[in-house]
Amino acid sequence: AEEHTVISMVACPRLNNNQLQKSCVKASSLLPVVCCAADFDKPIWQAADCHGSVTYMEANAVCEAKGHHVCTVEELSANTQCNTGCEFDLDNVWTSTVCMEGNE
């Protein structure tokens, strides 16, 4: 089976000169995760529960346990999760946006 690949990008583009640093990553990779709420613009304070090195499946589980989801490229691009307590702002983190030819 072809391994699932998704897009990784910086958690807070605003602090990175608006550079998204998008790249395609395999689901088995280990990356930090920030979660997004169903209510799109709401920042999710995560300082008590930082996960800096998880697979995509683990990232999903972390967010779902809180009633949230792994952020999409669109959500992170809108700078909705800047300064949420884990200091991942300039790190490439998981997104739930599937990587397809041409969209990275």
N, C-alpha and C positions, 0 to 999 in steps of 0.2 A: 504494500500500500504506500502511496506517495505520502510523505510526511507533511502535515499541515504547516503552512508557513503564514505568518502574520507580519504586519509592519511594526517595527519598533521606532520610537522617536523620543526626543527630549520631552520631559514632563512639563516644562515651562518655557515655551519658545520665546516669550517676551524677554526673559533674562538671558537669552542666547542670541541676541540681535535678530530675533524672529527667524532664526534658522531652525528648521524642524529636524534636520539630521535623520531623515527617514531611511530605514533599511529593512530588507526582508530577513526575517529570522525564523529558524525552525522552532516548532513548538517545544522541542526538548531542550532548547537553550535555557540558560539561567540568567534571569534579568530581574530588576526591581519591578514592583507593581504599585500603581496608584489606582484607586477605584473611583468610579463616577456614580452619581445618584441618578435615579429615573428623572428627577427634576434637574434637567441639564446643567443649569448654571451654578448649582449649589456646590461649594467647595466641601470636600470630605476631609475633616481633620483626622489624620491617621497616625499621629506621633506615638500613640501608645501601642501601635500594632504595625510596625514597619517590616516589610518583607523585601530585602534587597537582592535575593538570589533564589528565585523560584521558577519552575517550569510554567508553561502556559496553562496547563491543567490545574496546577497548584494556585496560580494567580486567579483563575476563575473561581476556584473554591474559596479563596480568601475573600474575594469581593462578594460572592453570593452569600457567604455566611453572615455578612453585614447587611444583606438586602440590597447590595449595589451590583455593579458590573464592571468588568475591565473596560476602561475608557476607549472610545473610538479615536481615530486620528482627528476627526472633526472636533470632538470634545476637547482634546488636548490642544489642538490648534487655536481654540478660542481662549486659551489661557485660563481655563476654569479651575485648574488644580495646582496653581502656583502657591508656594509657601504653605503647604498643608502639613508640615511637621516632620517629614522624613528626610529632608535634604536630598531629594531625588530630582530637584528642579532642572539640573543640567545633565542628568543621566539619561541614557536611552532606556526607556521603560516599555513594558508590553502595551500594545493596543489590541483591540479585538477586531481590527480591520484586516481582512484577509489580503494577503499579498498576491497580486496578479500582475502579469506581464504589463509593464507600462505605468503602474500606479505608484511606484516607489520614487 
